[in-house]
Amino acid sequence: MIAMLLARTLTGTRCLVAAMRPRHWVKNAVVGAAPLFALAFEVDIFVRVLAAFAAFSLVASGFYLINDVLDVEADRAHPVKRHRPIAAGLVPLALASAAAVLLLGGSVVLSFAVAPLLGLAVSVYAVLQLGYNSGLKHRPILDVMIISGGFVLRALGGAAAAGVAVSSWFILCVGLLAFFLGIEKRKAELKAVGDGGTTRAVLQQYTLPWLQRMESIVTASAVMSYALYTIEGAGSDWMLATLPIVAYAIFKYQYLSEQGEGEAPEETLLRHPDLIIAVVLFLITAPLILWLTG
């Protein structure tokens, strides 16, 4: 009896964790961007940035649970989403709701305990997610802007946790890159609809030609803003050497979205070794240049 109860508890826990979508936590790694460029590698800073990562992961998972609870009936009628733990009945609605409250409350408490500005960033992120899940996700352009705004808040939260300053160039680059990824995500989803893939209501208001025009503007803006950052805001002219790496990663990702990938940026990254190499090369090269020339 005890063994059966333990096995059932472990199964329920695994299903609840799966519903929290931990694979999406990789997006929160952007909290380390500001400390990385500031060469802030002290142990205490690392611990605070790790706490910021945990805070954003908790609040994101809380909203994943809330979204799945609210959309449970629609998900059960969906050919793919019906397999999600909550829609499949593997996680009771009451348990999912209680877990969401605990996750959201825990993220706010943790973030304010680390730094008040981190707490503010997490709180604003939570408000954005609340608006997104309450209907803004069905509003074209606004949906992508909220996604990109979430990445900017993560970056600002990481800076607040580390106690380092960020420049307007830094914020601009993060925002434009996130906006680029959001557009590529919508483009890949729209392509998937034509192939019988998954869909979302807002896609009915997008068209591929429109997204491609937006893509052209935002891609050029992202590359140019990073180029100007390396010249004007990085503190070292040698940072211009990292521009080819950034440009390659952006254009490679754009190429992959043309092939129908990009619905899940974190999965697209992990599936392609050349993208991983570009990211790792950048993470090594940029700090090394700043350290050697600083």
ABEGO torsion letter per residue (X at the ends): XAAAAAAAAAAAAAAAAAAAGAAAAAAAAAAAAAAAAAGBABAAAAAAAAAAAAAAAAAAAAAAAAAAAAAAAAAAABAAAAABAAAAGABBAAAAAAAAAAAAAAAAAAAAAABAAAAAAAAAAAAAAAAAAAGAAABBGAAAAAAAAAAAAAAAAAAAAAGBBBBAAAAAAAAAAAAAAAAAAAAAAAAAAAAGBBBBAAAAABBAAAAAAAAAAAAAAAAAAAAAAAAAAAGBAAAAAAAAAAAAAAAAAAAAAAAGBGABAAAAAAABAAAAAAAAAAAAAAAAAAAAAX
